[in-house]
Amino acid sequence: MTNKIEYLDRIMDKLGELNIYKVILFGSYANGSADEESDIDLIVILDEDYSPKDYDDWLEIKMKVRRVLREINNDVALNLLVYTRPQYEMIRNEMNSFQKEIHETGKVLYEKAS
């Protein structure tokens, strides 16, 4: 695949194996400034109603997503930010410059129906 954005269909298919609440594309592919060196930046929000209690718990959540995408990540660089729903709500409410960029330029690739 010459265009990294073509990987998004494969990524979304693989993420379908998990209990996903929302997936957001951000960074250079979302704002149209991607080049050959760009990675694919994604926020993956799991449909889980708890916040990790410690680093090991958080790492396990992140690794669950990384394991599903391992094969794709061998072909294309992925920058994954993984959160549970409560974690993401807490971070989103902070509305720092990073959150502002995501709010303004991020592209929702998937959102679970209510």
N, CA, C and O atoms as a GROMACS GRO file, in nm:
protein
  456
    1MET      N    1   0.084  -0.118   0.000
    1MET     CA    2   0.000   0.000   0.000
    1MET      C    3   0.088   0.124   0.000
    1MET      O    4   0.174   0.140   0.087
    2THR      N    5   0.068   0.207  -0.095
    2THR     CA    6   0.151   0.325  -0.104
    2THR      C    7   0.099   0.439  -0.018
    2THR      O    8   0.179   0.518   0.035
    3ASN      N    9  -0.029   0.451  -0.003
    3ASN     CA   10  -0.087   0.557   0.077
    3ASN      C   11  -0.124   0.501   0.214
    3ASN      O   12  -0.207   0.411   0.225
    4LYS      N   13  -0.061   0.554   0.317
    4LYS     CA   14  -0.084   0.501   0.452
    4LYS      C   15  -0.229   0.510   0.495
    4LYS      O   16  -0.276   0.428   0.575
    5ILE      N   17  -0.302   0.607   0.443
    5ILE     CA   18  -0.440   0.623   0.483
    5ILE      C   19  -0.523   0.501   0.442
    5ILE      O   20  -0.629   0.476   0.500
    6GLU      N   21  -0.476   0.426   0.342
    6GLU     CA   22  -0.545   0.303   0.301
    6GLU      C   23  -0.544   0.199   0.413
    6GLU      O   24  -0.626   0.107   0.412
    7TYR      N   25  -0.454   0.213   0.507
    7TYR     CA   26  -0.448   0.120   0.619
    7TYR      C   27  -0.564   0.139   0.716
    7TYR      O   28  -0.591   0.050   0.797
    8LEU      N   29  -0.632   0.251   0.709
    8LEU     CA   30  -0.739   0.278   0.806
    8LEU      C   31  -0.849   0.173   0.802
    8LEU      O   32  -0.902   0.136   0.907
    9ASP      N   33  -0.885   0.124   0.684
    9ASP     CA   34  -0.987   0.019   0.676
    9ASP      C   35  -0.942  -0.106   0.750
    9ASP      O   36  -1.020  -0.167   0.823
   10ARG      N   37  -0.817  -0.145   0.730
   10ARG     CA   38  -0.763  -0.263   0.800
   10ARG      C   39  -0.760  -0.239   0.951
   10ARG      O   40  -0.795  -0.327   1.029
   11ILE      N   41  -0.719  -0.120   0.990
   11ILE     CA   42  -0.714  -0.087   1.132
   11ILE      C   43  -0.853  -0.096   1.193
   11ILE      O   44  -0.871  -0.156   1.299
   12MET      N   45  -0.951  -0.038   1.127
   12MET     CA   46  -1.087  -0.039   1.181
   12MET      C   47  -1.143  -0.181   1.186
   12MET      O   48  -1.215  -0.215   1.280
   13ASP      N   49  -1.112  -0.263   1.086
   13ASP     CA   50  -1.156  -0.403   1.089
   13ASP      C   51  -1.098  -0.475   1.210
   13ASP      O   52  -1.170  -0.546   1.280
   14LYS      N   53  -0.970  -0.456   1.236
   14LYS     CA   54  -0.905  -0.522   1.350
   14LYS      C   55  -0.960  -0.470   1.482
   14LYS      O   56  -0.981  -0.547   1.576
   15LEU      N   57  -0.983  -0.339   1.491
   15LEU     CA   58  -1.037  -0.283   1.615
   15LEU      C   59  -1.177  -0.335   1.643
   15LEU      O   60  -1.223  -0.332   1.757
   16GLY      N   61  -1.246  -0.382   1.539
   16GLY     CA   62  -1.378  -0.440   1.558
   16GLY      C   63  -1.377  -0.563   1.647
   16GLY      O   64  -1.482  -0.606   1.694
   17GLU      N   65  -1.259  -0.620   1.671
   17GLU     CA   66  -1.247  -0.735   1.761
   17GLU      C   67  -1.257  -0.693   1.907
   17GLU      O   68  -1.273  -0.777   1.995
   18LEU      N   69  -1.248  -0.564   1.933
   18LEU     CA   70  -1.251  -0.512   2.070
   18LEU      C   71  -1.382  -0.438   2.096
   18LEU      O   72  -1.459  -0.411   2.004
   19ASN      N   73  -1.406  -0.407   2.221
   19ASN     CA   74  -1.523  -0.331   2.261
   19ASN      C   75  -1.488  -0.182   2.253
   19ASN      O   76  -1.448  -0.121   2.353
   20ILE      N   77  -1.502  -0.125   2.134
   20ILE     CA   78  -1.459   0.012   2.107
   20ILE      C   79  -1.577   0.107   2.122
   20ILE      O   80  -1.688   0.079   2.075
   21TYR      N   81  -1.553   0.220   2.187
   21TYR     CA   82  -1.653   0.326   2.196
   21TYR      C   83  -1.633   0.430   2.085
   21TYR      O   84  -1.728   0.472   2.020
   22LYS      N   85  -1.506   0.471   2.063
   22LYS     CA   86  -1.479   0.575   1.965
   22LYS      C   87  -1.336   0.564   1.916
   22LYS      O   88  -1.246   0.524   1.991
   23VAL      N   89  -1.314   0.599   1.789
   23VAL     CA   90  -1.180   0.608   1.732
   23VAL      C   91  -1.169   0.743   1.663
   23VAL      O   92  -1.255   0.781   1.582
   24ILE      N   93  -1.062   0.817   1.696
   24ILE     CA   94  -1.040   0.950   1.640
   24ILE      C   95  -0.903   0.954   1.571
   24ILE      O   96  -0.801   0.920   1.630
   25LEU      N   97  -0.903   0.996   1.446
   25LEU     CA   98  -0.779   1.021   1.372
   25LEU      C   99  -0.739   1.165   1.402
   25LEU      O  100  -0.820   1.256   1.390
   26PHE      N  101  -0.612   1.185   1.440
   26PHE     CA  102  -0.565   1.321   1.465
   26PHE      C  103  -0.426   1.337   1.405
   26PHE      O  104  -0.372   1.243   1.347
   27GLY      N  105  -0.371   1.454   1.417
   27GLY     CA  106  -0.237   1.478   1.365
   27GLY      C  107  -0.237   1.507   1.216
   27GLY      O  108  -0.335   1.557   1.161
   28SER      N  109  -0.124   1.475   1.153
   28SER     CA  110  -0.102   1.516   1.014
   28SER      C  111  -0.202   1.456   0.915
   28SER      O  112  -0.238   1.521   0.817
   29TYR      N  113  -0.247   1.332   0.937
   29TYR     CA  114  -0.344   1.275   0.844
   29TYR      C  115  -0.481   1.338   0.860
   29TYR      O  116  -0.557   1.346   0.764
   30ALA      N  117  -0.513   1.384   0.979
   30ALA     CA  118  -0.642   1.450   1.000
   30ALA      C  119  -0.641   1.592   0.947
   30ALA      O  120  -0.743   1.640   0.896
   31ASN      N  121  -0.527   1.661   0.960
   31ASN     CA  122  -0.526   1.802   0.918
   31ASN      C  123  -0.471   1.822   0.776
   31ASN      O  124  -0.459   1.936   0.731
   32GLY      N  125  -0.437   1.714   0.707
   32GLY     CA  126  -0.396   1.723   0.568
   32GLY      C  127  -0.251   1.758   0.543
   32GLY      O  128  -0.214   1.794   0.431
   33SER      N  129  -0.167   1.748   0.646
   33SER     CA  130  -0.026   1.784   0.628
   33SER      C  131   0.068   1.664   0.628
   33SER      O  132   0.189   1.679   0.644
   34ALA      N  133   0.013   1.544   0.610
   34ALA     CA  134   0.094   1.422   0.615
   34ALA      C  135   0.193   1.415   0.499
   34ALA      O  136   0.165   1.461   0.388
   35ASP      N  137   0.309   1.357   0.528
   35ASP     CA  138   0.406   1.328   0.424
   35ASP      C  139   0.453   1.183   0.441
   35ASP      O  140   0.396   1.110   0.522
   36GLU      N  141   0.554   1.142   0.367
   36GLU     CA  142   0.598   1.002   0.372
   36GLU      C  143   0.652   0.960   0.507
   36GLU      O  144   0.652   0.841   0.538
   37GLU      N  145   0.698   1.054   0.587
   37GLU     CA  146   0.752   1.023   0.719
   37GLU      C  147   0.645   1.020   0.828
   37GLU      O  148   0.674   0.980   0.941
   38SER      N  149   0.524   1.060   0.796
   38SER     CA  150   0.418   1.071   0.896
   38SER      C  151   0.370   0.935   0.943
   38SER      O  152   0.362   0.839   0.865
   39ASP      N  153   0.339   0.927   1.072
   39ASP     CA  154   0.273   0.808   1.124
   39ASP      C  155   0.123   0.835   1.127
   39ASP      O  156   0.078   0.947   1.103
   40ILE      N  157   0.046   0.732   1.157
   40ILE     CA  158  -0.098   0.746   1.170
   40ILE      C  159  -0.128   0.760   1.319
   40ILE      O  160  -0.101   0.669   1.398
   41ASP      N  161  -0.185   0.875   1.356
   41ASP     CA  162  -0.215   0.906   1.495
   41ASP      C  163  -0.362   0.875   1.523
   41ASP      O  164  -0.451   0.927   1.457
   42LEU      N  165  -0.385   0.789   1.622
   42LEU     CA  166  -0.522   0.750   1.657
   42LEU      C  167  -0.544   0.755   1.807
   42LEU      O  168  -0.456   0.718   1.885
   43ILE      N  169  -0.661   0.802   1.845
   43ILE     CA  170  -0.709   0.786   1.982
   43ILE      C  171  -0.811   0.674   1.976
   43ILE      O  172  -0.907   0.681   1.900
   44VAL      N  173  -0.790   0.573   2.058
   44VAL     CA  174  -0.882   0.460   2.066
   44VAL      C  175  -0.943   0.463   2.206
   44VAL      O  176  -0.872   0.453   2.306
   45ILE      N  177  -1.075   0.477   2.212
   45ILE     CA  178  -1.145   0.483   2.340
   45ILE      C  179  -1.225   0.354   2.354
   45ILE      O  180  -1.316   0.326   2.276
   46LEU      N  181  -1.188   0.277   2.455
   46LEU     CA  182  -1.256   0.150   2.481
   46LEU      C  183  -1.386   0.175   2.556
   46LEU      O  184  -1.394   0.266   2.639
   47ASP      N  185  -1.486   0.096   2.526
   47ASP     CA  186  -1.616   0.109   2.592
   47ASP      C  187  -1.613   0.035   2.725
   47ASP      O  188  -1.682  -0.065   2.744
   48GLU      N  189  -1.532   0.085   2.814
   48GLU     CA  190  -1.515   0.031   2.949
   48GLU      C  191  -1.552   0.143   3.046
   48GLU      O  192  -1.519   0.259   3.022
   49ASP      N  193  -1.620   0.108   3.155
   49ASP     CA  194  -1.666   0.210   3.249
   49ASP      C  195  -1.578   0.225   3.371
   49ASP      O  196  -1.628   0.257   3.479
   50TYR      N  197  -1.450   0.202   3.358
   50TYR     CA  198  -1.361   0.218   3.473
   50TYR      C  199  -1.232   0.286   3.428
   50TYR      O  200  -1.196   0.285   3.311
   51SER      N  201  -1.165   0.345   3.524
   51SER     CA  202  -1.032   0.401   3.500
   51SER      C  203  -0.930   0.305   3.556
   51SER      O  204  -0.953   0.246   3.662
   52PRO      N  205  -0.819   0.286   3.489
   52PRO     CA  206  -0.716   0.196   3.541
   52PRO      C  207  -0.673   0.241   3.680
   52PRO      O  208  -0.660   0.361   3.708
   53LYS      N  209  -0.651   0.143   3.767
   53LYS     CA  210  -0.617   0.177   3.906
   53LYS      C  211  -0.469   0.205   3.925
   53LYS      O  212  -0.430   0.270   4.022
   54ASP      N  213  -0.386   0.156   3.832
   54ASP     CA  214  -0.242   0.179   3.843
   54ASP      C  215  -0.178   0.165   3.705
   54ASP      O  216  -0.246   0.138   3.606
   55TYR      N  217  -0.047   0.184   3.700
   55TYR     CA  218   0.025   0.180   3.573
   55TYR      C  219   0.010   0.044   3.503
   55TYR      O  220  -0.010   0.039   3.382
   56ASP      N  221   0.021  -0.065   3.579
   56ASP     CA  222   0.010  -0.198   3.518
   56ASP      C  223  -0.127  -0.219   3.455
   56ASP      O  224  -0.138  -0.278   3.347
   57ASP      N  225  -0.230  -0.172   3.522
   57ASP     CA  226  -0.366  -0.183   3.469
   57ASP      C  227  -0.380  -0.102   3.340
   57ASP      O  228  -0.437  -0.149   3.242
   58TRP      N  229  -0.326   0.021   3.340
   58TRP     CA  230  -0.329   0.106   3.222
   58TRP      C  231  -0.251   0.041   3.107
   58TRP      O  232  -0.296   0.042   2.992
   59LEU      N  233  -0.135  -0.014   3.139
   59LEU     CA  234  -0.052  -0.078   3.037
   59LEU      C  235  -0.124  -0.198   2.974
   59LEU      O  236  -0.114  -0.220   2.854
   60GLU      N  237  -0.195  -0.274   3.054
   60GLU     CA  238  -0.269  -0.388   3.002
   60GLU      C  239  -0.377  -0.343   2.903
   60GLU      O  240  -0.398  -0.407   2.800
   61ILE      N  241  -0.444  -0.234   2.935
   61ILE     CA  242  -0.546  -0.180   2.844
   61ILE      C  243  -0.482  -0.139   2.711
   61ILE      O  244  -0.532  -0.172   2.604
   62LYS      N  245  -0.372  -0.068   2.720
   62LYS     CA  246  -0.302  -0.023   2.599
   62LYS      C  247  -0.251  -0.142   2.518
   62LYS      O  248  -0.262  -0.143   2.395
   63MET      N  249  -0.196  -0.243   2.585
   63MET     CA  250  -0.142  -0.359   2.515
   63MET      C  251  -0.251  -0.441   2.448
   63MET      O  252  -0.225  -0.505   2.346
   64LYS      N  253  -0.370  -0.441   2.504
   64LYS     CA  254  -0.482  -0.512   2.441
   64LYS      C  255  -0.504  -0.458   2.299
   64LYS      O  256  -0.525  -0.535   2.206
   65VAL      N  257  -0.500  -0.328   2.285
   65VAL     CA  258  -0.519  -0.265   2.153
   65VAL      C  259  -0.396  -0.289   2.066
   65VAL      O  260  -0.409  -0.322   1.948
   66ARG      N  261  -0.278  -0.272   2.121
   66ARG     CA  262  -0.154  -0.292   2.044
   66ARG      C  263  -0.144  -0.434   1.989
   66ARG      O  264  -0.099  -0.454   1.876
   67ARG      N  265  -0.185  -0.533   2.069
   67ARG     CA  266  -0.179  -0.673   2.022
   67ARG      C  267  -0.268  -0.694   1.900
   67ARG      O  268  -0.228  -0.762   1.805
   68VAL      N  269  -0.386  -0.636   1.901
   68VAL     CA  270  -0.479  -0.651   1.789
   68VAL      C  271  -0.422  -0.587   1.662
   68VAL      O  272  -0.447  -0.635   1.552
   69LEU      N  273  -0.346  -0.478   1.679
   69LEU     CA  274  -0.294  -0.404   1.564
   69LEU      C  275  -0.148  -0.437   1.532
   69LEU      O  276  -0.088  -0.371   1.447
   70ARG      N  277  -0.091  -0.536   1.598
   70ARG     CA  278   0.052  -0.567   1.583
   70ARG      C  279   0.092  -0.588   1.437
   70ARG      O  280   0.191  -0.530   1.392
   71GLU      N  281   0.018  -0.668   1.364
   71GLU     CA  282   0.054  -0.699   1.225
   71GLU      C  283   0.054  -0.572   1.139
   71GLU      O  284   0.144  -0.552   1.058
   72ILE      N  285  -0.045  -0.488   1.157
   72ILE     CA  286  -0.052  -0.363   1.080
   72ILE      C  287   0.062  -0.270   1.119
   72ILE      O  288   0.121  -0.204   1.034
   73ASN      N  289   0.092  -0.266   1.248
   73ASN     CA  290   0.199  -0.178   1.296
   73ASN      C  291   0.335  -0.220   1.242
   73ASN      O  292   0.429  -0.140   1.240
   74ASN      N  293   0.348  -0.344   1.198
   74ASN     CA  294   0.472  -0.388   1.131
   74ASN      C  295   0.487  -0.323   0.993
   74ASN      O  296   0.598  -0.306   0.944
   75ASP      N  297   0.373  -0.288   0.931
   75ASP     CA  298   0.373  -0.230   0.797
   75ASP      C  299   0.374  -0.078   0.796
   75ASP      O  300   0.428  -0.017   0.704
   76VAL      N  301   0.314  -0.018   0.896
   76VAL     CA  302   0.300   0.128   0.901
   76VAL      C  303   0.312   0.174   1.046
   76VAL      O  304   0.264   0.106   1.138
   77ALA      N  305   0.375   0.288   1.067
   77ALA     CA  306   0.393   0.341   1.203
   77ALA      C  307   0.260   0.394   1.256
   77ALA      O  308   0.194   0.477   1.193
   78LEU      N  309   0.223   0.345   1.374
   78LEU     CA  310   0.102   0.390   1.440
   78LEU      C  311   0.138   0.458   1.572
   78LEU      O  312   0.221   0.407   1.648
   79ASN      N  313   0.077   0.570   1.597
   79ASN     CA  314   0.087   0.636   1.727
   79ASN      C  315  -0.050   0.621   1.791
   79ASN      O  316  -0.146   0.687   1.750
   80LEU      N  317  -0.060   0.535   1.892
   80LEU     CA  318  -0.188   0.503   1.953
   80LEU      C  319  -0.197   0.561   2.093
   80LEU      O  320  -0.109   0.541   2.176
   81LEU      N  321  -0.304   0.634   2.117
   81LEU     CA  322  -0.339   0.678   2.251
   81LEU      C  323  -0.464   0.600   2.288
   81LEU      O  324  -0.565   0.610   2.219
   82VAL      N  325  -0.458   0.524   2.396
   82VAL     CA  326  -0.566   0.435   2.433
   82VAL      C  327  -0.622   0.478   2.568
   82VAL      O  328  -0.547   0.497   2.664
   83TYR      N  329  -0.753   0.492   2.574
   83TYR     CA  330  -0.821   0.534   2.697
   83TYR      C  331  -0.948   0.451   2.716
   83TYR      O  332  -1.001   0.395   2.621
   84THR      N  333  -0.994   0.445   2.840
   84THR     CA  334  -1.130   0.399   2.866
   84THR      C  335  -1.220   0.523   2.859
   84THR      O  336  -1.169   0.636   2.855
   85ARG      N  337  -1.350   0.504   2.859
   85ARG     CA  338  -1.441   0.618   2.849
   85ARG      C  339  -1.421   0.719   2.962
   85ARG      O  340  -1.409   0.839   2.935
   86PRO      N  341  -1.415   0.676   3.090
   86PRO     CA  342  -1.395   0.776   3.196
   86PRO      C  343  -1.262   0.849   3.185
   86PRO      O  344  -1.254   0.969   3.212
   87GLN      N  345  -1.158   0.778   3.145
   87GLN     CA  346  -1.028   0.844   3.127
   87GLN      C  347  -1.037   0.953   3.021
   87GLN      O  348  -0.990   1.065   3.042
   88TYR      N  349  -1.098   0.920   2.908
   88TYR     CA  350  -1.105   1.017   2.800
   88TYR      C  351  -1.190   1.138   2.839
   88TYR      O  352  -1.155   1.251   2.806
   89GLU      N  353  -1.301   1.114   2.908
   89GLU     CA  354  -1.384   1.226   2.953
   89GLU      C  355  -1.305   1.320   3.043
   89GLU      O  356  -1.316   1.442   3.031
   90MET      N  357  -1.227   1.264   3.133
   90MET     CA  358  -1.147   1.345   3.223
   90MET      C  359  -1.044   1.428   3.144
   90MET      O  360  -1.028   1.547   3.169
   91ILE      N  361  -0.977   1.364   3.051
   91ILE     CA  362  -0.876   1.433   2.970
   91ILE      C  363  -0.941   1.537   2.879
   91ILE      O  364  -0.889   1.648   2.864
   92ARG      N  365  -1.052   1.503   2.821
   92ARG     CA  366  -1.121   1.595   2.730
   92ARG      C  367  -1.167   1.721   2.804
   92ARG      O  368  -1.166   1.830   2.747
   93ASN      N  369  -1.208   1.705   2.928
   93ASN     CA  370  -1.254   1.820   3.006
   93ASN      C  371  -1.142   1.916   3.040
   93ASN      O  372  -1.168   2.032   3.073
   94GLU      N  373  -1.017   1.872   3.033
   94GLU     CA  374  -0.904   1.960   3.061
   94GLU      C  375  -0.886   2.064   2.951
   94GLU      O  376  -0.841   2.176   2.978
   95MET      N  377  -0.922   2.030   2.828
   95MET     CA  378  -0.914   2.117   2.710
   95MET      C  379  -0.784   2.197   2.703
   95MET      O  380  -0.783   2.319   2.694
   96ASN      N  381  -0.674   2.123   2.707
   96ASN     CA  382  -0.543   2.186   2.686
   96ASN      C  383  -0.521   2.203   2.535
   96ASN      O  384  -0.611   2.175   2.456
   97SER      N  385  -0.404   2.249   2.495
   97SER     CA  386  -0.380   2.275   2.352
   97SER      C  387  -0.390   2.148   2.268
   97SER      O  388  -0.436   2.152   2.154
   98PHE      N  389  -0.349   2.035   2.324
   98PHE     CA  390  -0.359   1.908   2.252
   98PHE      C  391  -0.506   1.871   2.231
   98PHE      O  392  -0.546   1.834   2.120
   99GLN      N  393  -0.586   1.882   2.336
   99GLN     CA  394  -0.729   1.851   2.324
   99GLN      C  395  -0.799   1.948   2.229
   99GLN      O  396  -0.889   1.909   2.154
  100LYS      N  397  -0.757   2.073   2.232
  100LYS     CA  398  -0.815   2.173   2.141
  100LYS      C  399  -0.786   2.135   1.996
  100LYS      O  400  -0.875   2.144   1.911
  101GLU      N  401  -0.662   2.092   1.967
  101GLU     CA  402  -0.627   2.050   1.832
  101GLU      C  403  -0.713   1.930   1.788
  101GLU      O  404  -0.763   1.927   1.676
  102ILE      N  405  -0.729   1.834   1.876
  102ILE     CA  406  -0.810   1.716   1.843
  102ILE      C  407  -0.954   1.757   1.818
  102ILE      O  408  -1.018   1.709   1.724
  103HIS      N  409  -1.006   1.845   1.902
  103HIS     CA  410  -1.145   1.891   1.887
  103HIS      C  411  -1.164   1.963   1.754
  103HIS      O  412  -1.267   1.947   1.688
  104GLU      N  413  -1.064   2.043   1.714
  104GLU     CA  414  -1.077   2.125   1.593
  104GLU      C  415  -1.044   2.049   1.465
  104GLU      O  416  -1.108   2.073   1.362
  105THR      N  417  -0.947   1.958   1.469
  105THR     CA  418  -0.903   1.895   1.344
  105THR      C  419  -0.919   1.743   1.342
  105THR      O  420  -0.904   1.681   1.236
  106GLY      N  421  -0.948   1.682   1.456
  106GLY     CA  422  -0.961   1.537   1.461
  106GLY      C  423  -1.081   1.489   1.381
  106GLY      O  424  -1.181   1.558   1.368
  107LYS      N  425  -1.069   1.369   1.328
  107LYS     CA  426  -1.176   1.307   1.249
  107LYS      C  427  -1.224   1.181   1.321
  107LYS      O  428  -1.146   1.089   1.343
  108VAL      N  429  -1.350   1.178   1.358
  108VAL     CA  430  -1.407   1.060   1.422
  108VAL      C  431  -1.426   0.954   1.314
  108VAL      O  432  -1.502   0.972   1.220
  109LEU      N  433  -1.355   0.842   1.331
  109LEU     CA  434  -1.365   0.732   1.235
  109LEU      C  435  -1.473   0.633   1.274
  109LEU      O  436  -1.530   0.564   1.189
  110TYR      N  437  -1.501   0.628   1.404
  110TYR     CA  438  -1.604   0.536   1.454
  110TYR      C  439  -1.654   0.590   1.586
  110TYR      O  440  -1.576   0.639   1.668
  111GLU      N  441  -1.784   0.581   1.607
  111GLU     CA  442  -1.843   0.610   1.738
  111GLU      C  443  -1.962   0.517   1.757
  111GLU      O  444  -2.052   0.510   1.674
  112LYS      N  445  -1.959   0.446   1.869
  112LYS     CA  446  -2.066   0.351   1.900
  112LYS      C  447  -2.197   0.427   1.918
  112LYS      O  448  -2.201   0.532   1.983
  113ALA      N  449  -2.303   0.374   1.861
  113ALA     CA  450  -2.435   0.435   1.877
  113ALA      C  451  -2.479   0.424   2.022
  113ALA      O  452  -2.449   0.326   2.091
  114SER      N  453  -2.550   0.524   2.068
  114SER     CA  454  -2.597   0.526   2.208
  114SER      C  455  -2.702   0.422   2.233
  114SER      O  456  -2.752   0.410   2.345
   0.00000   0.00000   0.00000
